[in-house]
Each structure stands twice: as C-alpha cells, then as structure tokens.
Amino acid sequence: MNDKKQTGAEGEAKAVEHLRHLGYAILETNWRFGQEEIDIIAQDKDFLVIAEVKTRSTNYFGEPEAFVNKKKQAHLIKAANAYIEKNNLNLEARFDIVSVLKKGETYNVNVIQNAFYPLVK
C-alpha cells in the first residue's frame, strides 16, 4: 500500500474510532454502489449519517474538508439514496465530513455535521 493510501486507511480507522466515542453506531464502512463509495455509514440518534473522511498529513493547501467538492457530494448523495432504498430505511439522512489531520503520530479528528445538503433539481 502506498503512503497516500496508508494515510487514508489510518484516517478512516481514526474516524470510526472517534465517531464511536461520540456515540454513533457504525453500520457500514467503505460501502460501495457501483463506482460510488461511502466511507462510513452510521446512525446518530434519529439520523442516518453518511460520512466522508478526508485525511491529510498537512493543511498547507487547505483543511481536509475543503477537498469534498460538489462532484464528490453528488456521488455521495447518489450512493446514499441507493443505500436507503436497498435497506428500506425511514431515517432522515445527514451528510457529515470527518476531517483528519495527521501530524507525526498524532491525529486531529474533527466532525462537521450537516456539511452539505442534497440539492433538489
């Protein structure tokens, strides 16, 4: 595994650990729908949480969450709809970003709830 993939995998593991600590029930990790992938699907009280994890080893070019662009958001929304339909869920969905900044052996994890909303066309 290359360094970038290793950093991403470590960041996702830290994100899962952090969300569990906050009381989220982790339902799925790395759930796939065709080419789309949701890093973490969890339940937080009455919300189905679709969480995108962004891990960086530096914030020189911006905070990790800044890299979840509109195209990525659209892919997450599409995959979330598929997950909800497949599992016949009746929960309100929330899109969170888990920002992980790795500095040496230390991880700074920040959860941004309601980071974006699906747009109605």
N, C-alpha and C positions, 0 to 999 in steps of 0.2 A: 504494500500500500504506500503510495507516495505521501509526502509530508502534508500536502493540502487536504487529501482525503483523510489522513490520520487526524489532523486538527479538527476537521469537520465531524468525524466519528466521536472524538473525545468531547467536542462541544455538545453534540446531541445527547451523549450519556450524561453530561453535567446538567443539561436542560431537563431531562427526565427526572433526575435526582432532585433538582430544585423544585420542579412542579409537584412532585410527590410530597416534598417537605411543606409546600403551601396548601396541601390538601386535595390536589387534583387526583382523580382516578385515571390512570393511564389505560386507555382502551386499545390503542394500536401504536406501533412505531413503524416508520417507513412503509406506510400503506400505499399501494400502487393501484392506479386505474389507468390502464393503457400506458402512455408515456408520462402521465402525471404522477407525482408523488407528494404525499403529505408526511412531513417529518414526524409529527406527534398528533394523535387524536386522543383527546381526554374529555373527562366530564368534570366541570367545576360547578357544583350545586346544580342548578337547573339549566346549565348551558353545555352544549356540545362545543368543545374548544378545538379549533383547527389551528395548530401552532406551526409556524415556520421558524426553524432555528437558523440563525446566521452567526457563524463563528469566524472571528478574525484574530490574528496574532498582533495586530496593530490597528489603531484608529487613525493613522496618518492620512488615509484617503477618505475618512468619514466613519461614523459609527456603523456597526454591523447592520443595524436595522434599515439604514439608508439604502441597502442593496436589494430590498424587496420592492421591485419596480411594478408598474401596472401590469406588465405581461405576466410576471410571476403571480401576482394577485389573481389574475383571470384564470390561470391554471389551477390555483388552489381552490377557487370558487367552483370550478367545473368538477374537480375531484371531490370536494365536499358534498356537492349535490349528489354525485354518484354514491358516495358512502351513505348518505342519509336515505336515499331511495333503496339501496341494497339491504339496509338494515331496518327499514321501515320505522325510522325514528321520528319522534314527535317532540324534539327538543329545539330550542332556539339556538342557532349556530352563532359562534363568536370567533372572530379571526384575531389571534394573538401573534405577536412576534417575540421570540425569545432571542435576545441579543447576548452573545457570549464573547467576551474579550479575554483572550489568554495572554497573560504576561508572565513569562517564565513557567513556573509550575502552579501559578495562581489563576483562577478563573473568576471573572466578574460576570455574574449572570443577572440579566435584567428582563423582566417580563413586561411587555407592553400590551395591555389588554385593549381590545377593540381597536387594533392598529389600523384596520381599514374595514370598509363596509362594501358588500356587493352592490354594484350599480344596477339599477333596473333600466332595461332598454325599452 
